[in-house]
Amino acid sequence: MPQSDFWDRLKKRLVEVSNAAADFTEEQAIIGKLKFDILTLKRKIDRSLHDIGSRVLDMSRETPPNNPLHDREVKEALDMISDLETQVEHKRKDINDVTEQFRRRRQARERMKTEASAPPAPPPAPAKPAVKKAEPKKAPAQPSAAKPAAPKRSHKAKKKETPAG
């Protein structure tokens, strides 16, 4: 019978480990996709910044140079960059939310595991009335007639032995 108990415990542990590995893999896959999305958004921001720089350079060569902030293309690119940065922040928040969600899932699984493995609490013992027994009074200690103990010597008080020669 002990051998079947071993295999049952082993099977249970393997299921726990495989579930934890599956959750970890799922979490990392979701986070990886979100990070890739952030990278794609940042690349779009870089492209827009490049386009703005090219447009401002072209405008600076015009005679008379125009104010780039009044240019329609520059304004559209700035608006697009602002929108993309907002999307990046949302993706970062999503990463934090996913991490928190999986953390709570792990904690719940741990709680269930510890609750399942803990033995049930024994029922409380019936209360007994507290009766204190009176202890007999002891007589005060009398000094003994025995020889008093010699005082302990410290390590400094030891006599030095001289070699006989």
DAZI-V947755 format. One line per field, one symbol per residue. ss: DSSP state (A for helix, B for strand, O for the rest). psi: psi as a letter, one per 40 degrees, with the letter a starting at -180 (. if undefined). A space follows every 10 residues. Layout:
ss: ???
psi: ???
This chain:
ss: OAAAAAAAAA AAAAAAAAAA AAAAAAAAAA AAAAAAAAAA AAAAAAAAAA AAAAAAAAAA OOOOOOOAAA OAAAAAAAAA AAAAAAAAAA AAAAAAAAAA AAAAAAAAAA AAAAAAAOOO OOOOOOOOOO OOOOOOOOOO OOOOOOOOOO OOOOOOOOOO OOOOO
psi: dddddddddd dddddddddd dddddddddd dddddddddd dddddddddd dddddddddd eihihihdee hddddddddd dddddddddd dddddddddd dddddddddd ddddddehii hiiiiihihh hhhhiihiii hihieihiii iiiiddeiih hihh.
